[in-house]
Amino acid sequence: MYQIISIANIMSKKDLSYKEAYSRLEQIQALIESNQLDVDDLSEKLKEASALLKICKDKLFIAEEETKKILDEIE
């Protein structure tokens, strides 16, 4: 069904793409919205989602900075 990914595994994956992280966030959202998680599982999924959000945020920040740099070079 859904792949179980440990938080330590997420944080150690520098090569996790934005698309992969976002896709996993969507999976976690679906699990949460299904109301079938117990409190312990919910807590773990929220921790995982938090780590994935940080990865996405960092990648978006890098993309924004690279875009600014390219645009500055063009001017």
Backbone hydrogen bonds, N-H to C=O, Kabsch-Sander energy under -0.5 kcal/mol:
donor,donor_aa,acceptor,acceptor_aa,energy
5,I,3,Q,-0.6
10,I,6,S,-2.0
11,M,7,I,-2.7
12,S,8,A,-1.5
13,K,9,N,-0.6
13,K,10,I,-1.1
14,K,12,S,-1.2
16,L,13,K,-0.7
21,A,17,S,-2.5
22,Y,18,Y,-3.0
23,S,19,K,-2.4
24,R,20,E,-2.2
25,L,21,A,-2.1
26,E,22,Y,-2.1
27,Q,23,S,-1.8
28,I,24,R,-2.5
29,Q,25,L,-2.5
30,A,26,E,-2.2
31,L,27,Q,-2.1
32,I,28,I,-2.6
33,E,29,Q,-2.8
34,S,30,A,-1.2
35,N,32,I,-1.5
36,Q,31,L,-0.8
42,L,38,D,-2.8
43,S,39,V,-2.4
44,E,40,D,-1.9
45,K,41,D,-2.6
46,L,42,L,-2.4
47,K,43,S,-1.9
48,E,44,E,-2.4
49,A,45,K,-2.8
50,S,46,L,-2.1
51,A,47,K,-2.0
52,L,48,E,-2.4
53,L,49,A,-2.7
54,K,50,S,-1.8
55,I,51,A,-1.8
56,C,52,L,-2.5
57,K,53,L,-2.9
58,D,54,K,-2.7
59,K,55,I,-2.3
60,L,56,C,-2.5
61,F,57,K,-2.4
62,I,58,D,-2.3
63,A,59,K,-2.3
64,E,60,L,-2.4
65,E,61,F,-2.5
66,E,62,I,-2.6
67,T,63,A,-2.3
68,K,64,E,-2.4
69,K,65,E,-2.3
70,I,66,E,-2.3
71,L,67,T,-2.6
72,D,68,K,-2.5
73,E,69,K,-1.9
74,I,70,I,-1.5
75,E,71,L,-1.4
